[in-house]
């Protein structure tokens, strides 16, 4: 994977441009949890609890689940890799566009992608019977949320094993597929905590599923994969009761401001409506690489989306950042 294929590689671009980078490529919450890191008292001498009992309790309370429905890993990408290796399928159907790590992980796990179904449909597109289905909701890179009731019903009828990635769902007030776990044992939900809880350096991801599936995932997974610091940090973050409301409010306000700036630039033929903390844009004339290069000269990194299925070199994505950063973008993009 090249540096430009994933958001957040500011060290690479900072060295290249010799500038301090303002990162619009990485979709990290612009609101931080109310945590004083210096006050986190952590004893690093003993081995941590490899069952992560306290962390699972905190996650279960937050997402209305039982601890037996939760598998924890060292980041969402690690959860994806381990899940795809464990379920051992030969063929998969992707509802695209979606997070690029799925294709990479499918290849590593020797699972053949047999179909890429476009999410831009008015009717429900069917995968093959008994196949593995992957769906990211809200979608990336466009941020659209899909009501999956009818899809889950259809997938269940076709006896599909289903992975739904809800890494950006916390940025909306939309319904989670967690409520369908009791009804469908072949359903897995992927969760990244780094985006919403503004902690890309804290590597914790999760899979929510039926207890039998969780036991199977746990069986061949290394003990003590999550550090004592990461565990303690996320427990504190999950307890911040004001974070959700503050994040929704600020993301909505800053997204509106970001959209106005992008509209004023007149560079884009379309700015897509989004239920997440980012905006996908289609360029009128210049291509994504040219715009990325132009903004990098001014210390701003954006996401070139040409490597997503069904998109091309006319698509770029902007993360919702704080007002100060959006003002910097405004100055650069309107110059």
C-alpha positions in Angstrom: 0.0 0.0 0.0 1.3 3.4 -1.0 1.3 6.4 1.4 -1.3 8.1 -0.7 -3.7 5.1 -0.5 -4.6 5.7 3.1 -5.4 8.8 5.1 -3.3 10.0 7.9 0.3 9.5 6.7 1.3 13.0 7.7 4.9 12.0 8.6 5.6 10.9 5.0 4.1 14.1 3.5 5.7 16.3 6.1 9.1 15.0 5.2 8.4 15.4 1.5 7.1 18.9 1.7 9.1 20.1 4.7 5.9 21.7 6.1 3.7 21.1 9.1 0.7 19.2 7.7 -2.9 19.9 8.4 -4.6 16.5 7.8 -7.9 16.5 6.0 -7.3 12.9 4.8 -7.8 11.2 8.1 -11.4 11.0 9.5 -10.6 11.4 13.2 -13.1 13.2 15.5 -12.3 16.9 15.9 -13.7 16.6 19.5 -11.4 14.9 22.1 -12.7 12.8 25.0 -12.4 14.6 28.4 -9.3 12.7 29.5 -6.2 14.0 31.3 -3.6 11.5 30.0 -1.1 12.5 32.8 -3.6 11.5 35.4 -4.1 8.0 34.0 -2.6 5.8 36.7 -1.3 2.6 35.0 0.7 -0.1 36.5 2.7 -1.6 33.6 4.6 -4.2 35.7 2.0 -7.0 35.8 0.4 -8.7 32.8 -2.9 -7.1 32.0 -6.2 -9.1 32.2 -6.1 -11.0 28.9 -9.9 -11.3 29.0 -10.2 -7.5 29.1 -13.1 -7.8 31.5 -13.4 -4.1 32.4 -13.0 -2.9 28.9 -15.6 -5.4 27.6 -18.0 -4.1 30.3 -17.5 -0.5 29.2 -18.1 -1.5 25.5 -21.1 -3.6 26.4 -22.7 -0.7 28.3 -22.0 1.8 25.5 -23.3 -0.3 22.6 -26.1 -2.2 24.4 -24.5 -5.7 24.1 -23.4 -8.5 26.4 -19.7 -9.1 27.0 -20.0 -12.5 25.4 -20.9 -10.8 22.1 -17.7 -8.8 22.0 -14.2 -9.7 20.6 -11.5 -7.1 21.1 -8.4 -6.8 18.9 -5.4 -4.4 18.4 -7.3 -2.1 16.0 -10.1 -2.5 13.4 -7.7 -3.6 10.6 -6.4 -6.4 12.8 -10.0 -7.4 13.6 -10.8 -7.5 9.8 -7.7 -9.7 9.1 -8.3 -12.1 11.9 -12.0 -12.4 11.1 -11.5 -13.1 7.4 -8.9 -15.8 8.3 -11.1 -17.4 10.9 -14.4 -17.7 8.9 -12.5 -19.4 6.1 -14.6 -18.5 3.0 -13.5 -19.1 -0.6 -15.6 -16.3 -2.3 -16.8 -12.9 -1.2 -19.2 -10.2 -2.5 -18.3 -6.5 -1.7 -20.8 -3.7 -1.7 -18.5 -1.0 -2.9 -17.0 1.5 -2.6 -15.6 0.5 0.8 -12.5 0.6 3.0 -9.5 -0.6 1.0 -8.2 -2.9 3.7 -11.0 -5.4 3.0 -9.7 -6.1 -0.5 -6.1 -6.4 0.8 -7.2 -8.7 3.6 -9.3 -10.9 1.3 -6.3 -11.4 -0.9 -4.1 -12.4 2.0 -6.7 -14.8 3.3 -7.0 -16.3 -0.3 -10.7 -15.3 -0.5 -11.7 -14.6 -4.1 -13.8 -11.4 -4.8 -16.5 -12.7 -7.1 -18.6 -9.6 -7.3 -18.5 -5.9 -6.5 -22.1 -4.6 -6.2 -22.5 -0.8 -6.4 -24.1 0.8 -3.4 -25.7 3.5 -5.8 -28.9 1.5 -6.4 -32.6 2.0 -6.1 -33.3 -1.7 -5.8 -31.5 -4.4 -3.7 -28.8 -6.1 -5.5 -28.4 -9.8 -4.6 -25.2 -11.6 -3.8 -24.7 -15.3 -4.5 -26.3 -17.8 -2.2 -24.1 -19.0 0.7 -21.5 -16.3 0.0 -19.6 -13.9 2.3 -21.0 -10.3 2.1 -19.1 -7.2 3.2 -21.0 -3.8 3.6 -19.6 -0.6 5.2 -22.3 1.6 6.8 -22.1 4.6 6.7 -20.3 4.1 3.5 -16.7 5.2 2.8 -15.7 7.4 1.2 -19.1 9.0 0.6 -20.6 8.8 4.1 -24.0 7.6 3.1 -26.0 5.6 5.6 -28.2 2.7 4.5 -31.2 1.3 6.3 -30.2 -2.4 6.2 -33.4 -4.1 7.4 -34.4 -5.3 3.9 -30.8 -6.2 3.1 -30.3 -8.4 6.2 -33.6 -10.1 5.5 -32.4 -10.8 1.9 -28.9 -12.0 3.0 -30.5 -14.3 5.6 -32.7 -15.8 3.0 -29.6 -16.5 0.8 -27.8 -18.0 3.8 -24.9 -15.4 3.5 -22.4 -14.7 6.1 -22.4 -10.9 6.6 -19.8 -8.4 7.8 -21.1 -4.9 8.4 -18.5 -2.3 9.2 -20.0 0.5 11.5 -16.7 2.3 12.2 -18.3 5.7 11.4 -21.8 5.1 12.7 -21.2 7.0 16.0 -21.0 10.3 14.0 -24.7 9.9 13.1 -27.9 9.2 15.1 -28.7 6.3 12.8 -29.7 2.8 13.8 -27.0 0.1 14.3 -27.3 -3.5 13.0 -26.4 -4.6 16.6 -30.2 -5.3 17.1 -30.0 -8.0 14.4 -27.4 -10.1 16.1 -29.9 -12.1 18.1 -31.9 -12.8 14.9 -29.0 -13.8 12.7 -26.0 -15.9 13.9 -24.0 -15.4 10.7 -23.8 -11.6 11.2 -20.6 -9.9 12.3 -20.2 -6.1 13.0 -16.8 -4.4 12.8 -16.1 -1.5 15.1 -13.2 0.9 15.1 -12.8 3.0 18.3 -10.0 5.2 17.0 -12.2 7.5 14.7 -14.9 8.6 17.1 -12.8 8.6 20.2 -10.1 10.6 18.5 -7.2 8.2 19.3 -5.6 6.8 16.2 -2.6 6.0 18.3 -4.7 3.8 20.6 -5.0 0.5 18.7 -8.3 -1.2 19.7 -11.0 -2.6 17.4 -13.9 -4.9 17.9 -16.1 -7.6 16.3 -19.7 -7.9 17.6 -21.3 -11.3 16.9 -23.0 -14.4 18.3 -21.2 -15.9 21.4 -20.2 -19.0 19.4 -18.6 -16.9 16.8 -16.8 -14.8 19.4 -15.4 -18.0 21.1 -14.0 -19.1 17.7 -12.4 -15.7 17.1 -10.9 -15.8 20.6 -9.5 -19.3 20.3 -6.6 -18.6 18.0 -6.0 -14.9 18.9 -2.8 -14.0 20.9 -3.1 -13.2 24.6 -2.3 -9.7 25.9 -2.7 -8.1 22.4 -4.0 -4.8 23.9 -1.7 -2.7 26.0 -2.6 -1.6 29.6 -2.5 2.0 28.4 -4.8 1.5 25.4 -7.3 -0.4 27.6 -7.4 2.3 30.3 -7.6 5.1 27.8 -10.6 3.6 26.0 -12.4 2.8 29.2 -12.1 6.4 30.2 -13.2 7.6 26.8 -16.3 5.4 26.8 -17.3 6.9 30.2 -17.3 10.4 28.8 -21.1 11.0 28.7 -20.9 14.4 27.0 -18.7 13.3 24.1 -21.4 11.9 21.9 -23.7 15.0 22.1 -20.7 17.4 21.7 -19.3 15.4 18.8 -22.6 15.3 16.9 -23.2 19.0 17.4 -19.6 20.1 16.4 -19.4 17.7 13.5 -22.7 19.0 12.1 -21.7 22.6 12.5 -18.2 22.2 11.1 -19.4 20.0 8.2 -21.8 22.8 7.2 -18.9 25.3 7.2 -16.6 22.9 5.3 -19.3 22.4 2.7 -19.7 26.2 2.2 -15.9 26.6 1.7 -15.8 23.7 -0.8 -18.9 25.2 -2.7 -17.3 28.6 -2.8 -14.2 27.2 -4.4 -16.3 26.2 -7.5 -13.9 23.3 -8.1 -16.5 20.6 -7.6 -19.4 19.4 -9.7 -20.9 17.5 -6.7 -20.4 17.4 -3.0 -22.1 14.3 -1.6 -24.5 14.4 1.4 -22.8 12.6 4.3 -23.9 10.9 7.6 -20.2 10.7 8.7 -17.5 13.1 9.5 -16.2 13.6 5.9 -17.3 14.9 2.5 -16.7 13.2 -0.8 -16.4 15.6 -3.7 -16.3 15.2 -7.5 -14.0 17.6 -9.3 -15.1 19.5 -12.4 -11.9 19.8 -14.4 -8.6 19.0 -12.7 -7.8 15.6 -11.3 -7.4 14.5 -7.7 -3.6 14.2 -7.9 -3.3 17.8 -9.1 -5.5 19.2 -6.3 -3.7 17.1 -3.7 -0.3 18.4 -5.0 -1.5 22.0 -5.0 -2.8 21.8 -1.4 0.3 19.9 -0.1 2.4 22.9 -1.1 0.3 24.9 1.4 0.6 22.2 4.1 -2.8 20.6 3.6 -3.3 16.8 3.0 -6.5 15.5 1.4 -7.6 12.0 0.4 -7.3 11.1 -3.3 -10.2 8.6 -3.8 -9.3 7.2 -7.3 -8.4 3.8 -5.8 -11.9 3.1 -4.6 -14.2 0.8 -6.6 -16.6 2.7 -8.9 -14.7 6.0 -8.5 -11.9 7.6 -10.6 -9.3 10.4 -10.5 -12.1 13.0 -10.2 -12.9 12.2 -6.6 -11.4 13.6 -3.4 -12.5 13.4 0.3 -12.2 16.0 3.0 -12.5 15.1 6.7 -14.4 17.4 9.0 -11.9 19.3 11.2 -11.9 22.1 13.7 -12.8 25.6 12.5 -9.2 26.8 12.6 -8.1 24.1 10.2 -11.1 24.7 7.8 -10.1 28.4 7.7 -6.6 27.3 6.7 -8.1 25.2 3.9 -10.4 28.1 2.9 -7.3 30.3 2.5 -5.5 27.7 0.4 -8.3 26.5 -1.8 -9.7 29.9 -2.6 -6.3 31.4 -3.5 
